[in-house]
Amino acid sequence: MKLYLIRHGETVDNVAQLYAGVRDSALTVQGFLQAERLAQYLAASGIRYSRVFASDLQRAVKTAEALLAAQPKQDDVQELTVQQLPVLREQDFGFYEGKPFYARQPYSDKSGKDTHRLHHQNDPSFEDVESKESMAKRTDTFLAEYLLPLICEDHPGQEVVVAIVSHGIILSQLWKSILGKFSKQTVALAPGLSIDNGGVTSLEHLGGWSNTGYLELDITTTATDAGGTCGDKVAQLEAGTDDTGKLKEVLPVPLPPSVHMLIQTVNGKEHLKGLKRARGVGSSQYDQGQKKIESFFKKSKVG
């Protein structure tokens, strides 16, 4: 299996420097161009998706739809659609949703938001930021219900390619959840990648995601294990919701040592080379009803 963890394109709130977690901020024109560039780059590299998952927030959905729009049409293959999942939404910033970034105080080791939270978290109207534990529960549930079964299914003669389009913070948590399912000796970096090289400081902390930046992973399972022990491990997982609608706990069951993961690309952004921002237009909200987007960037010829 080839797995891509992809961040959405630039949004209106990114440009305005506003906190946007569950807030449904739209892509800018620049963000849509970034998504198109990524889609064309991966399609030209021969990538053909088997499944595409995305957060149900529009910035992720539009980025994911761009991936599918760039795929070559095949008459004998059923057209894919984006599977939109609330569980892949960004961290909920609570009180800070839609508010400007808080500047870091001089000589403080805390972010401006964390300093503000420290002084206001007991205010009656304060709604706290979603906890790391809550995000981990969401990503573990996604693994149990969607990703691990795909890893453990037998796909004879078929290359399975899965794209997950989401948001920077929740993608970092998703990566930690994925990594936690693998034995340490079964995870490796591709040639040219190493700890402290290219932004990789540790396997758990691979660095941030740029707009449309992606993490590329190759996951392989030995033939003797496919559909066997691996499937048994996944069967031990508990997922879904309880009677109150809350996410159930997911058991931390590791994958067997016959499942290996190779980290191929960290924060891939080769597709963005040469992409420049058009003054004025690039930062405005992308409108799908407008004429072909490239027309904004055509320069008049000088006679």
C-alpha distance (Angstrom), angle and dihedral (degrees) to the residues before:
residue distance angle dihedral
M1 . . .
K2 3.76 . .
L3 3.80 112.7 .
Y4 3.80 128.2 -166.1
L5 3.81 122.9 -166.7
I6 3.80 104.5 -165.2
R7 3.78 133.0 -175.4
H8 3.81 118.5 -142.2
G9 3.81 124.0 -107.3
E10 3.79 126.0 -90.2
T11 3.81 115.7 -61.6
V12 3.77 137.3 -154.5
D13 3.81 89.9 -109.0
N14 3.82 91.5 50.2
V15 3.80 89.0 58.3
A16 3.81 92.8 44.0
Q17 3.83 90.1 47.6
L18 3.79 93.6 -124.8
Y19 3.78 126.4 148.5
A20 3.80 107.7 -105.0
G21 3.76 116.8 175.6
V22 3.79 110.3 136.1
R23 3.80 89.1 -2.1
D24 3.82 106.0 112.5
S25 3.80 100.3 -125.2
A26 3.81 116.2 178.8
L27 3.79 127.7 -127.0
T28 3.78 117.7 -100.1
V29 3.79 120.8 -130.7
Q30 3.81 86.2 -100.3
G31 3.80 90.2 51.0
F32 3.79 92.0 53.0
L33 3.81 90.7 49.2
Q34 3.81 88.9 51.1
A35 3.82 89.7 52.7
E36 3.80 91.5 48.4
R37 3.80 91.0 49.1
L38 3.81 91.4 51.5
A39 3.80 92.5 46.4
Q40 3.80 93.1 50.2
Y41 3.81 92.5 44.4
L42 3.80 94.1 52.9
A43 3.81 93.3 42.0
A44 3.82 90.3 51.4
S45 3.83 87.8 50.8
G46 3.80 89.2 60.3
I47 3.81 97.3 -104.0
R48 3.81 112.5 157.6
Y49 3.79 114.8 -179.0
S50 3.79 125.3 -132.5
R51 3.83 94.8 -176.2
V52 3.79 133.7 6.5
F53 3.80 119.5 -163.0
A54 3.80 125.2 -175.7
S55 3.75 142.8 172.2
D56 3.79 108.8 -98.5
L57 3.82 91.4 -120.8
Q58 3.79 110.8 109.7
R59 3.80 97.1 -119.5
A60 3.81 89.9 61.1
V61 3.81 95.1 38.7
K62 3.83 93.4 51.8
T63 3.80 90.9 48.0
A64 3.81 90.8 49.6
E65 3.80 92.2 46.8
A66 3.80 89.0 53.9
L67 3.82 88.6 56.9
L68 3.79 91.2 56.2
A69 3.81 94.5 41.7
A70 3.82 89.8 61.0
Q71 3.81 93.9 53.0
P72 3.82 116.2 107.6
K73 3.79 112.6 -107.7
Q74 3.80 115.8 -110.7
D75 3.80 119.1 -167.5
D76 3.79 95.0 -152.8
V77 3.83 96.0 47.7
Q78 3.79 124.3 80.4
E79 3.79 111.3 -117.8
L80 3.79 113.4 -106.7
T81 3.78 124.6 -129.8
V82 3.80 129.8 -161.4
Q83 3.80 113.6 -97.5
Q84 3.81 103.5 -140.0
L85 3.80 116.1 -152.9
P86 3.83 128.4 -176.9
V87 3.82 88.1 -154.9
L88 3.83 88.0 71.6
R89 3.81 94.6 57.1
E90 3.79 120.6 125.1
Q91 3.80 122.0 -95.0
D92 3.80 110.6 -71.1
F93 3.82 106.8 -115.5
G94 3.80 92.4 -162.9
F95 3.81 110.9 -167.2
Y96 3.82 90.7 15.0
E97 3.80 97.9 57.8
G98 3.81 108.8 126.0
K99 3.81 93.2 2.6
P100 3.83 124.8 121.7
F101 3.78 120.5 -97.5
Y102 3.79 112.7 -89.1
A103 3.80 113.9 -126.1
R104 3.79 117.1 -118.8
Q105 3.80 111.4 -107.1
P106 3.83 116.0 -116.2
Y107 3.82 113.4 -89.7
S108 3.81 91.6 5.4
D109 3.80 122.8 130.4
K110 3.82 90.2 -156.2
S111 3.79 126.8 85.4
G112 3.79 118.0 -110.9
K113 3.80 89.7 -107.3
D114 3.81 93.1 51.2
T115 3.81 91.4 49.0
H116 3.81 91.2 50.1
R117 3.82 90.6 46.8
L118 3.81 91.3 51.8
H119 3.81 90.4 57.8
H120 3.82 99.2 39.1
Q121 3.81 108.3 31.4
N122 3.81 91.7 103.1
D123 3.81 94.4 51.8
P124 3.84 111.4 118.7
S125 3.82 92.9 -122.6
F126 3.81 95.8 44.7
E127 3.82 116.3 117.5
D128 3.78 110.2 -164.5
V129 3.79 127.6 -130.1
E130 3.81 116.5 -99.2
S131 3.80 110.5 -90.5
K132 3.80 126.6 -118.0
E133 3.80 87.8 -117.7
S134 3.79 91.5 57.5
M135 3.81 91.8 49.5
A136 3.81 91.2 47.6
K137 3.80 89.9 53.0
R138 3.80 90.0 52.5
T139 3.81 94.8 49.1
D140 3.81 92.5 44.9
T141 3.79 88.9 52.3
F142 3.81 90.9 51.2
L143 3.80 89.8 51.0
A144 3.79 93.6 49.2
E145 3.79 96.6 45.4
Y146 3.80 102.3 36.4
L147 3.80 119.9 5.6
L148 3.81 107.3 39.3
P149 3.82 93.5 50.9
L150 3.82 88.3 54.1
I151 3.80 90.9 50.1
C152 3.79 92.1 50.4
E153 3.79 99.3 42.1
D154 3.79 117.2 101.8
H155 3.83 111.3 -113.6
P156 3.82 105.2 179.6
G157 3.79 112.7 -161.9
Q158 3.80 92.7 -6.9
E159 3.78 129.3 110.0
V160 3.78 108.1 -142.2
V161 3.81 114.5 -150.6
V162 3.80 119.0 -174.7
A163 3.81 126.4 -173.9
I164 3.80 122.7 -165.2
V165 3.81 113.8 -168.4
S166 3.76 114.4 -166.7
H167 3.82 143.7 119.1
G168 3.80 135.5 -56.7
I169 3.80 102.0 -107.2
I170 3.79 98.0 39.0
L171 3.83 90.3 45.2
S172 3.80 89.0 56.4
Q173 3.80 89.1 52.0
L174 3.81 91.3 45.4
W175 3.79 90.0 53.2
K176 3.82 90.7 52.0
S177 3.80 89.7 50.4
I178 3.82 91.6 49.8
L179 3.80 92.2 46.8
G180 3.79 90.5 49.9
K181 3.82 90.7 61.5
F182 3.81 92.7 59.8
S183 3.78 128.7 76.9
K184 3.79 110.7 -116.1
Q185 3.80 93.8 -117.2
T186 3.83 91.9 54.7
V187 3.84 95.8 61.3
A188 3.80 121.5 82.5
L189 3.80 140.5 167.1
A190 3.79 120.4 -122.2
P191 3.81 118.1 -111.0
G192 3.80 109.1 -76.6
L193 3.80 93.3 30.8
S194 3.79 120.5 94.2
I195 3.77 140.3 153.1
D196 3.85 109.0 -74.3
N197 3.81 88.9 17.4
G198 3.78 122.6 109.0
G199 3.78 94.0 -2.4
V200 3.83 94.9 -52.8
T201 3.81 105.8 134.2
S202 3.82 96.6 162.6
L203 3.77 136.5 -13.9
E204 3.78 90.9 -104.1
H205 3.81 93.7 48.8
L206 3.79 106.5 42.4
G207 3.81 94.1 164.0
G208 3.79 133.9 -100.5
W209 3.78 130.7 -49.4
S210 3.82 119.0 -112.8
N211 3.80 117.4 -147.8
T212 3.85 103.2 -66.9
G213 3.81 88.8 -0.8
Y214 3.79 112.7 147.5
L215 3.79 143.0 -158.3
E216 3.81 112.0 -140.2
L217 3.81 118.8 -156.3
D218 3.80 133.0 180.0
I219 3.81 113.2 -153.1
T220 3.78 119.0 -170.9
T221 3.79 132.7 -178.0
T222 3.79 124.9 -163.5
A223 3.78 114.9 -114.0
T224 3.80 92.6 -118.1
D225 3.80 91.6 59.9
A226 3.81 102.9 40.3
G227 3.79 109.2 115.9
G228 3.83 90.5 -0.3
T229 3.76 126.5 74.8
C230 3.79 91.7 -1.6
G231 3.80 90.7 55.5
D232 3.79 90.6 46.8
K233 3.80 89.8 54.5
V234 3.80 92.2 52.5
A235 3.79 90.4 48.2
Q236 3.80 88.2 62.2
L237 3.80 91.9 61.1
E238 3.79 120.7 101.7
A239 3.79 117.7 -149.5
G240 3.78 141.9 151.7
T241 3.81 127.0 64.1
D242 3.77 134.3 -56.3
D243 3.80 127.3 -128.1
T244 3.80 91.4 -78.3
G245 3.81 93.1 54.2
K246 3.81 93.6 -109.2
L247 3.80 120.8 134.3
K248 3.80 113.6 -97.7
E249 3.76 121.4 -125.9
V250 3.80 114.2 -95.1
L251 3.78 118.0 -139.6
P252 3.84 113.2 -121.1
V253 3.81 94.3 -121.5
P254 3.82 111.9 165.6
L255 3.78 124.0 -141.0
P256 3.82 115.4 -108.6
P257 3.83 118.4 -94.3
S258 3.81 90.7 -106.0
V259 3.82 89.2 73.7
H260 3.80 111.5 83.7
M261 3.80 133.4 -172.8
L262 3.80 127.6 -155.8
I263 3.81 117.8 -166.5
Q264 3.81 104.5 -141.2
T265 3.81 104.7 170.8
V266 3.80 134.0 14.5
N267 3.83 117.9 -158.0
G268 3.80 91.4 -15.3
K269 3.80 111.3 -157.3
E270 3.79 105.5 153.6
H271 3.79 86.7 121.5
L272 3.81 90.6 66.6
K273 3.79 95.8 60.4
G274 3.80 110.3 123.9
L275 3.81 94.4 9.1
K276 3.80 107.3 134.5
R277 3.78 128.9 -170.9
A278 3.79 115.3 -113.6
R279 3.78 110.2 -131.9
G280 3.80 111.7 -106.1
V281 3.79 98.3 -8.5
G282 3.81 98.9 59.4
S283 3.81 95.4 65.5
S284 3.80 96.3 45.0
Q285 3.79 122.7 99.3
Y286 3.78 114.5 -83.0
D287 3.81 112.3 -114.9
Q288 3.78 113.8 -159.5
G289 3.79 89.5 -158.3
Q290 3.78 92.8 63.5
K291 3.79 122.0 100.2
K292 3.79 119.0 -87.6
I293 3.78 105.7 -46.5
E294 3.79 96.0 -130.5
S295 3.81 89.4 66.6
F296 3.79 89.2 74.3
F297 3.76 89.5 65.0
K298 3.80 102.7 45.6
K299 3.74 111.0 118.1
S300 3.77 121.4 -144.4
K301 3.78 112.8 -110.8
V302 3.78 116.2 -118.1
G303 3.83 110.3 -127.7
